Amino acid sequence: MKRLVITWALAVILFGLASATEAVQPAKQKQAAEPFVSIITDRDKVNLGTILFPGTYDVPAALTLEVDSNYMHGPITISSTELKHRKGASISPEHISIKTPSTGGFITMEKPVVISKPTTGPHKIVLDLKVKTDFINPAGEYTGTFTFTIIPPL
């Protein structure tokens, strides 16, 4: 039996943030809120499950992102690095697939995948994952990085 766990870090790239200004009133200056987008995850590790034989497996628990913004931001994408085992084995991004309500099904992560359409305000994104393993992938902990990128609005 193999038990695979991925640890990951969150990186967010923000582009094109514009600040808003308000008219200055005598003896009192109003300040507009700075534009922001925030992404918070429900955990810092993803358990890829127990794998009995090589093959493609659904990850037992989805990863949930809580996104909030005070302005219209563009789409959010996710990409992955190669998952590395301390003994040298690895799982490439093309063997990791992701599904969200906006993907319409599982999509391989060999290239960045759009996981959210342009929007504003608070919303959640549920990420379902699949991983493909083979005999050279030993049980244990794999480390890698998921990168979330916020595309500038059009």
C-alpha positions as CSV (number, residue, x, y, z in Angstrom):
1,M,0.0,0.0,0.0
2,K,1.3,3.4,-0.8
3,R,0.3,6.6,0.9
4,L,1.1,9.8,-0.9
5,V,0.9,13.3,0.6
6,I,1.7,16.6,-1.1
7,T,2.7,19.6,0.8
8,W,2.3,22.9,-1.0
9,A,2.9,26.6,-0.8
10,L,0.6,29.3,-2.0
11,A,1.9,32.0,-4.3
12,V,-0.3,34.7,-5.7
13,I,0.8,37.1,-8.4
14,L,-1.2,40.3,-8.7
15,F,-1.1,42.4,-11.8
16,G,-2.5,45.8,-12.7
17,L,-3.8,46.9,-9.3
18,A,-5.1,50.5,-9.7
19,S,-5.8,52.7,-6.7
20,A,-8.9,54.8,-6.6
21,T,-8.9,58.4,-5.3
22,E,-11.6,60.6,-3.9
23,A,-12.0,64.3,-3.9
24,V,-10.2,66.0,-1.0
25,Q,-12.6,67.8,1.3
26,P,-11.4,70.8,3.4
27,A,-9.9,69.8,6.7
28,K,-10.8,66.2,6.1
29,Q,-9.3,63.8,3.6
30,K,-11.2,60.7,2.7
31,Q,-9.1,57.7,1.7
32,A,-10.3,55.0,-0.7
33,A,-9.6,51.4,0.1
34,E,-6.7,49.9,-1.7
35,P,-7.7,47.2,-4.2
36,F,-7.0,43.7,-3.0
37,V,-7.5,40.0,-3.9
38,S,-7.1,37.4,-1.1
39,I,-6.8,33.6,-1.5
40,I,-7.0,31.5,1.6
41,T,-6.8,27.7,1.6
42,D,-8.5,25.3,4.0
43,R,-5.3,23.4,4.7
44,D,-1.6,23.4,3.9
45,K,-1.2,19.7,3.0
46,V,-3.2,17.5,0.6
47,N,-3.5,13.8,1.3
48,L,-3.4,12.0,-2.0
49,G,-4.7,8.8,-0.5
50,T,-3.7,5.2,-0.2
51,I,-2.7,3.7,-3.4
52,L,-2.7,-0.2,-3.8
53,F,-1.6,-0.5,-7.4
54,P,-0.3,1.9,-10.0
55,G,-3.0,3.9,-11.8
56,T,-5.0,7.1,-11.6
57,Y,-6.7,7.8,-8.3
58,D,-9.2,10.4,-7.1
59,V,-7.7,12.4,-4.2
60,P,-10.0,11.6,-1.2
61,A,-10.4,15.2,0.0
62,A,-11.0,18.3,-2.2
63,L,-9.0,21.5,-1.5
64,T,-11.2,24.6,-1.0
65,L,-10.0,28.1,-1.7
66,E,-11.8,31.1,-0.2
67,V,-11.3,34.1,-2.6
68,D,-12.2,37.7,-1.8
69,S,-11.7,40.9,-3.7
70,N,-13.0,44.5,-3.6
71,Y,-12.7,45.0,-7.4
72,M,-13.3,43.0,-10.6
73,H,-10.3,40.8,-11.1
74,G,-9.6,38.6,-14.1
75,P,-9.5,34.7,-14.2
76,I,-7.5,32.7,-11.6
77,T,-5.2,30.0,-12.8
78,I,-3.4,27.1,-11.0
79,S,-0.2,25.4,-12.0
80,S,2.0,22.8,-10.3
81,T,5.6,22.0,-10.0
82,E,6.8,18.4,-10.2
83,L,6.1,16.5,-6.9
84,K,9.3,15.2,-5.4
85,H,9.9,12.3,-3.0
86,R,12.9,12.5,-0.7
87,K,14.2,9.2,-2.3
88,G,14.3,10.9,-5.7
89,A,11.1,9.7,-7.3
90,S,8.7,12.3,-8.8
91,I,5.3,12.8,-10.2
92,S,5.1,15.3,-13.1
93,P,2.4,17.9,-13.5
94,E,0.9,16.0,-16.5
95,H,0.1,13.2,-14.1
96,I,-1.9,15.6,-11.9
97,S,-5.4,16.5,-13.0
98,I,-7.8,19.1,-11.5
99,K,-11.5,19.7,-11.8
100,T,-13.5,22.8,-10.7
101,P,-17.0,24.0,-11.6
102,S,-15.3,26.2,-14.3
103,T,-13.2,23.4,-16.0
104,G,-16.2,21.2,-16.9
105,G,-14.2,18.0,-16.1
106,F,-10.7,16.9,-15.1
107,I,-7.8,18.8,-16.9
108,T,-4.1,17.8,-16.7
109,M,-1.9,20.4,-15.0
110,E,0.9,20.2,-17.6
111,K,-0.1,23.8,-18.4
112,P,-1.8,26.4,-16.1
113,V,-5.5,25.7,-15.7
114,V,-8.2,28.4,-15.4
115,I,-10.1,27.6,-12.2
116,S,-12.2,30.8,-11.8
117,K,-13.8,33.3,-14.2
118,P,-13.5,37.1,-13.7
119,T,-15.5,38.1,-10.7
120,T,-15.6,40.4,-7.6
121,G,-16.4,39.8,-4.0
122,P,-16.2,36.7,-1.9
123,H,-16.5,33.2,-3.4
124,K,-15.2,29.7,-2.9
125,I,-13.5,27.4,-5.4
126,V,-13.5,23.7,-4.7
127,L,-10.5,21.9,-6.4
128,D,-10.9,18.1,-7.0
129,L,-7.6,16.4,-7.8
130,K,-6.6,13.1,-9.5
131,V,-3.0,11.7,-9.5
132,K,-1.5,9.1,-11.7
133,T,1.2,6.9,-10.2
134,D,3.3,3.9,-11.3
135,F,5.6,1.3,-9.7
136,I,8.5,3.8,-9.3
137,N,6.5,6.1,-7.0
138,P,7.2,4.9,-3.5
139,A,4.9,5.6,-0.6
140,G,5.5,8.6,1.5
141,E,5.5,12.4,1.4
142,Y,5.9,14.3,-1.9
143,T,6.5,18.0,-1.9
144,G,5.6,20.5,-4.6
145,T,4.1,23.8,-5.2
146,F,0.7,24.9,-6.5
147,T,0.8,28.4,-7.8
148,F,-2.3,30.5,-8.1
149,T,-2.1,33.4,-10.6
150,I,-4.7,36.2,-10.9
151,I,-4.8,37.5,-14.4
152,P,-5.4,41.2,-14.9
153,P,-9.0,42.1,-15.9
154,L,-9.6,43.1,-19.5
